[in-house]
Amino acid sequence: MEDSSTLRLLSVFLTLELLSLSNGTDSAKLECPIRITPDTMVMQYKSETQNATCTPTSDSVPNVDKIFWQGLQGKGTDNTVWFVDTHKDWNERPVCYANFQGIETCHKTLNFILYKTPDSVRIQHLDNSSSVVENGELQLQCDVINVAPAQNLRIHWYRGNETLKTGPMQMTRCWTDNDTNCNISMIRSPVNVSFTVSITLNRNHSGADFRCEAQLDLGPGGPDPPPNMMSSPLSITVFYKPTINTTKLPKTIPVFRGYPEELVCEADGHPPPTIQWLYSSDKAPHELEGKLTVSEAGLYNCTATNDVDSTVHVVVVILKEDYLPLIAGFVAVTVVAISIVFLFIYSIYYKNTKMRRYSLKNPKLSTHDGNVAHNGWDLPLPMTKLS
């Protein structure tokens, strides 16, 4: 029994000695020997009430005189439990204090966040226009209504399903429901905030839907994934100058005499451009819906025009002779001439080798059957002996 009392007194003495070092230098300062459970509370607005408990660490229990809670709003409690009011405890910083025998009072702060998701998120063009000229800057504004705490808010911008890599984003306004300005680094209750960003647009952005997303980054103790809300899409029209399709309309086009060629001038632009042809040819070519039928050499200018600008494409038409009919005629005459020569040669050959000659002068009478031999050939001619 005596040994047990001695050990207990020694333990108390050592604890008091360690705690007394907190009044010395910073290098020897000890942590307040209390524990808050849980040490972090991230609560949603109007959610079920929870509490945090403050207790001494096990080896400091014998030296505790008092443990109590105190909040920034004057709210306090003389016991070890802090109850959270999720309807109004926006700016609370619950602090647990502990009095120990022989040392000063020490404390720990509960990491507490009461958050509220936005009532709405909306996106708009700052000058209230839904169109912009190519390479111009589009200023988008994202309004987040009735969110808390605004200092934990992160804004993401999207074009379609693609996340936009934007330049610097700034918060342009913070206001409350009674339209008073606010500082989001100080206030933790629900406020309305606006963020703006500038985007340089090209023709590929025309007709695209832009959106902004508000996300509450509440840290490791917050919900996973973080609460977020997306705005409705904002469609943007980009006006851009015409671009003529030079694949269908090269700079130089050969035209064979007697064979008209159709020149097709197509252009992409917004608003849709009008097509006009100008030409130096003496003969007026036939023109229909941007298509020009030409048969004469010259310069032909295709001009595409819309409200943004004009684009001109010059086509040089070169007139060429079509030698194909002459070549075809020459080939035909050559074939006929060769055929005639061939027939002539063949007729001579046939006459000399295939045709047989017969003579009835001085026939030789056969002593056997009265036939006449034909010039030594084996084919006999029948002959009748006359009396």
C-alpha positions in Angstrom: 0.0 0.0 0.0 2.8 2.3 0.9 4.7 1.5 -2.3 1.6 2.2 -4.3 1.2 5.7 -2.7 4.8 6.5 -3.2 4.6 5.6 -6.9 1.4 7.7 -7.3 3.0 10.7 -5.6 6.1 10.3 -7.8 4.0 10.2 -10.9 2.1 13.4 -9.9 5.4 15.1 -9.2 6.9 14.3 -12.5 3.8 15.4 -14.4 3.8 18.7 -12.6 7.5 19.2 -13.4 6.9 18.6 -17.1 3.9 20.9 -17.2 5.8 23.6 -15.4 8.2 23.7 -18.4 5.5 25.4 -20.4 6.4 28.6 -18.7 10.0 28.4 -19.8 11.5 28.7 -23.3 9.6 27.8 -26.5 11.9 24.9 -27.1 10.8 23.3 -23.9 7.1 24.1 -24.3 4.8 21.1 -24.0 1.5 20.4 -25.6 -1.6 20.8 -23.5 -2.3 17.3 -22.1 -6.0 17.2 -23.2 -7.6 15.3 -26.1 -10.6 16.5 -28.2 -12.7 13.7 -29.8 -13.2 14.1 -32.7 -10.5 16.6 -33.3 -12.2 17.8 -36.6 -15.9 18.3 -37.2 -17.2 19.2 -40.6 -21.0 19.6 -40.4 -23.6 20.4 -43.0 -26.1 23.2 -42.4 -29.2 21.9 -40.6 -27.8 18.4 -40.3 -28.2 16.2 -37.2 -26.6 17.7 -34.1 -23.3 16.2 -32.9 -20.9 16.9 -30.1 -17.2 16.9 -29.3 -15.7 15.7 -26.0 -12.7 17.1 -24.3 -10.8 14.9 -21.8 -7.4 14.9 -20.2 -4.8 12.5 -21.3 -4.5 9.4 -19.1 -1.3 10.4 -17.3 -2.6 13.9 -16.4 -6.0 12.9 -14.9 -4.9 13.3 -11.2 -3.8 16.9 -11.8 -6.9 18.3 -13.5 -8.9 20.9 -11.6 -11.4 21.9 -14.3 -12.2 21.4 -18.0 -14.6 23.6 -19.8 -15.5 24.9 -23.4 -15.6 28.5 -24.6 -16.7 29.8 -28.0 -16.0 33.1 -29.8 -19.7 34.1 -29.6 -19.6 33.9 -25.8 -21.2 30.4 -25.8 -19.6 28.2 -23.2 -20.1 25.1 -21.1 -18.7 23.9 -17.8 -18.5 20.3 -18.8 -16.4 18.3 -21.2 -18.9 18.1 -24.0 -19.5 20.7 -26.7 -22.8 20.5 -28.6 -22.9 21.9 -32.1 -25.9 23.9 -33.3 -25.9 23.3 -37.1 -28.5 26.0 -37.7 -26.4 29.0 -36.6 -22.9 28.1 -35.4 -21.2 29.6 -38.5 -18.5 31.6 -36.8 -17.8 29.5 -33.7 -14.3 28.5 -32.8 -14.9 26.0 -29.9 -11.9 26.0 -27.5 -11.4 23.5 -24.7 -9.7 24.9 -21.6 -8.1 22.9 -18.8 -6.8 23.9 -15.4 -4.1 21.8 -13.9 -2.8 21.9 -10.4 0.3 24.1 -10.1 0.4 25.3 -13.8 -1.3 27.8 -15.9 -4.5 27.1 -17.9 -3.9 25.5 -21.3 -6.2 24.9 -24.2 -6.9 23.3 -27.6 -9.1 24.4 -30.4 -11.6 22.2 -32.1 -11.2 22.3 -35.9 -14.9 23.0 -36.7 -16.5 23.9 -40.0 -20.2 24.4 -40.6 -20.9 24.4 -44.4 -23.8 25.1 -46.7 -24.0 24.1 -50.4 -25.1 26.9 -52.7 -28.7 27.7 -53.4 -27.8 28.2 -57.1 -24.8 28.6 -59.4 -25.2 30.7 -62.6 -22.9 31.7 -65.4 -23.2 34.9 -67.5 -21.3 37.0 -70.1 -20.3 40.2 -68.4 -21.5 42.5 -71.1 -24.7 40.5 -71.4 -23.9 39.5 -75.0 -23.9 36.0 -76.3 -21.5 36.6 -79.2 -17.9 37.7 -79.6 -15.5 38.2 -82.6 -12.8 35.6 -83.1 -9.6 36.3 -81.1 -11.6 38.6 -78.8 -11.7 38.2 -75.1 -14.8 36.7 -73.5 -15.3 37.7 -69.8 -17.4 35.1 -68.0 -18.8 35.6 -64.5 -19.8 32.8 -62.1 -22.3 33.8 -59.4 -22.5 31.5 -56.4 -25.5 32.2 -54.2 -25.8 31.6 -50.5 -22.8 29.4 -49.8 -20.6 28.9 -46.7 -17.8 29.1 -46.0 -16.9 31.1 -49.1 -13.2 30.9 -48.3 -13.3 27.1 -49.1 -14.9 27.7 -52.5 -13.2 26.5 -55.7 -14.4 27.4 -59.1 -13.9 25.3 -62.2 -14.7 26.3 -65.8 -15.8 24.0 -68.6 -16.4 24.1 -72.4 -18.6 21.2 -73.1 -17.0 18.3 -71.1 -13.5 19.8 -71.4 -12.0 21.6 -68.4 -10.7 25.0 -69.4 -7.2 26.0 -68.5 -7.9 29.6 -67.6 -5.7 32.5 -66.6 -5.9 34.2 -63.2 -9.3 34.1 -61.7 -10.5 36.8 -59.3 -13.4 37.2 -56.9 -15.0 40.4 -58.0 -17.7 40.7 -55.4 -18.9 39.3 -52.0 -22.3 40.4 -50.7 -24.9 39.2 -48.2 -28.6 38.9 -48.5 -29.0 42.5 -47.3 -26.6 43.6 -50.1 -23.7 44.6 -47.8 -20.2 43.9 -48.8 -18.2 41.2 -47.0 -14.7 39.8 -46.7 -14.6 36.0 -47.3 -11.4 35.6 -45.4 -13.2 36.7 -42.3 -16.9 35.8 -42.6 -18.0 32.1 -42.4 -21.8 32.5 -42.7 -23.6 32.2 -46.1 -22.8 34.9 -48.6 -23.1 35.5 -52.3 -19.8 35.6 -54.3 -18.9 36.3 -58.0 -15.8 35.1 -59.8 -14.7 36.3 -63.3 -12.3 34.9 -65.9 -11.2 36.0 -69.4 -11.0 33.5 -72.3 -9.6 34.2 -75.8 -12.0 32.6 -78.3 -11.5 31.1 -81.7 -13.9 29.8 -84.3 -13.8 26.3 -82.7 -15.6 27.8 -79.7 -18.6 28.9 -81.7 -21.8 27.2 -80.5 -20.0 25.7 -77.5 -21.6 25.5 -74.1 -19.7 27.1 -71.2 -20.4 26.2 -67.6 -18.9 26.9 -64.2 -18.8 24.6 -61.2 -18.7 25.6 -57.5 -16.9 23.1 -55.3 -16.5 23.3 -51.5 -13.0 22.0 -50.6 -13.5 21.2 -46.9 -10.2 19.4 -46.3 -9.5 15.9 -45.0 -12.4 15.9 -42.6 -15.0 16.9 -45.2 -17.1 14.8 -47.5 -15.5 12.8 -50.3 -16.1 13.7 -53.0 -16.4 17.4 -52.1 -19.9 19.0 -52.4 -20.3 20.7 -55.8 -22.9 22.4 -58.0 -22.9 23.0 -61.7 -24.4 26.0 -63.5 -26.7 25.8 -66.5 -24.8 26.0 -69.9 -24.2 29.3 -71.6 -24.0 29.1 -75.4 -21.5 31.5 -77.0 -21.5 32.5 -80.7 -18.2 33.4 -82.2 -18.1 35.6 -85.3 -15.2 35.0 -87.7 -14.0 36.1 -91.1 -14.6 33.9 -94.2 -12.0 31.3 -95.2 -12.2 30.1 -98.8 -11.7 26.4 -99.6 -8.6 26.4 -101.8 -8.7 22.6 -102.1 -11.7 23.0 -104.5 -10.4 26.2 -106.0 -6.6 26.2 -106.7 -4.7 29.2 -107.8 -4.1 28.0 -111.4 -6.7 26.1 -113.5 -6.1 24.9 -117.1 -9.1 25.1 -119.4 -9.1 23.3 -122.8 -10.6 25.2 -125.7 -14.1 24.1 -126.3 -14.5 22.5 -122.9 -15.9 24.9 -120.3 -14.7 24.4 -116.7 -16.7 25.0 -113.5 -15.0 27.0 -110.8 -16.5 26.3 -107.3 -15.9 29.0 -104.6 -16.9 27.8 -101.1 -16.2 29.7 -97.9 -16.6 29.1 -94.2 -17.5 32.0 -91.9 -19.9 33.3 -89.3 -22.2 34.9 -90.2 -22.3 32.8 -93.5 -20.5 34.8 -96.2 -21.8 35.9 -99.6 -19.8 34.9 -102.7 -19.1 37.3 -105.5 -17.0 36.7 -108.7 -15.0 39.4 -110.5 -13.3 38.6 -113.8 -11.2 40.1 -116.5 -12.5 38.0 -119.3 -14.2 39.7 -122.3 -16.9 37.1 -122.3 -19.2 37.1 -119.3 -19.1 33.6 -117.8 -22.2 31.9 -116.4 -22.5 32.3 -112.6 -24.8 30.5 -110.3 -24.7 30.2 -106.5 -20.9 30.7 -106.2 -20.2 28.5 -109.2 -18.7 30.1 -112.3 -18.5 28.3 -115.7 -15.5 29.6 -117.6 -14.2 29.0 -121.2 -11.8 31.9 -121.6 -8.4 32.6 -120.1 -8.1 35.4 -117.5 -8.1 36.4 -113.9 -11.1 35.4 -111.8 -11.5 36.8 -108.3 -13.7 35.1 -105.7 -14.6 37.4 -102.9 -16.3 36.0 -99.7 -17.8 38.7 -97.4 -19.6 38.8 -94.1 -20.1 41.3 -91.3 -16.6 40.6 -89.8 -14.4 40.9 -92.9 -13.8 39.9 -96.6 -11.4 37.4 -98.1 -10.3 37.4 -101.8 -8.9 34.4 -103.7 -7.5 35.0 -107.2 -7.7 32.2 -109.8 -5.6 32.3 -113.0 -7.3 30.4 -115.9 -5.0 29.3 -118.6 -6.4 28.3 -122.0 -5.0 25.2 -123.6 -5.5 23.5 -127.0 -7.0 20.1 -126.9 -4.9 18.0 -129.2 -6.7 14.8 -128.4 -9.0 14.9 -131.5 -6.0 15.5 -133.8 -4.1 12.7 -132.2 -7.1 10.4 -132.5 -7.6 11.3 -136.2 -3.9 10.7 -136.9 -4.0 7.4 -135.2 -7.1 6.4 -137.2 -5.5 7.4 -140.5 -2.4 5.5 -139.6 -4.4 2.4 -138.8 -6.3 2.6 -142.1 -3.1 3.1 -144.1 -1.4 0.1 -142.4 -4.5 -2.0 -143.1 -4.4 -1.1 -146.8 -0.7 -2.0 -147.1 -1.3 -5.2 -145.2 -4.2 -6.3 -147.6 -2.1 -5.4 -150.6 0.8 -7.5 -149.5 -1.4 -10.4 -148.5 -3.2 -10.4 -151.9 0.2 -10.7 -153.7 1.2 -13.5 -151.4 -2.0 -15.4 -151.9 -1.8 -15.1 -155.7 1.7 -16.5 -155.8 1.3 -19.3 -153.3 -2.3 -20.3 -153.1 -3.7 -20.0 -156.7 -3.2 -22.9 -159.3 -2.7 -22.5 -163.1 -4.1 -24.8 -165.8 -3.2 -25.2 -169.6 -5.1 -27.3 -172.2 -2.5 -26.7 -174.9 -0.6 -29.9 -176.1 -2.0 -32.1 -173.4 -0.3 -35.4 -172.8 -2.6 -38.3 -173.2 -2.6 -41.0 -170.7 -2.1 -44.5 -172.1 -3.8 -46.0 -169.2 -7.2 -44.4 -168.8 -7.3 -41.6 -171.3 -6.8 -38.9 -168.7 -4.5 -35.9 -169.2 -2.0 -35.1 -166.6 -2.0 -31.5 -165.5 1.5 -30.2 -165.8 3.0 -32.9 -163.7 0.4 -32.6 -161.0 -1.3 -35.7 -159.6 -4.8 -34.5 -160.4 -5.9 -36.0 -163.7 -8.4 -34.4 -166.1 -10.8 -36.8 -167.7 -10.5 -36.7 -171.5 -12.6 -38.5 -174.1 -10.8 -39.8 -177.2 -12.4 -38.5 -180.4 -12.7 -40.8 -183.5 
